[in-house]
């Protein structure tokens, strides 16, 4: 019960603070998952087959 009350008061305090500062929160747009250069994407896919990720690093 105390946690519920705490969350409500914290939310109210945050809302009041944002209102006093004149800040409006909006959700951003999702990034598009479109490939811009398909030949570079395919070239990277071919190159990653040559890389051994589990190999020990040379130091």
Secondary structure, DSSP 8 states (H G I E B T S, - for coil): -HHHHHHHHHHHHHHHHHHHHT-------------S-HHHHHHHHHHHTT--TTS----
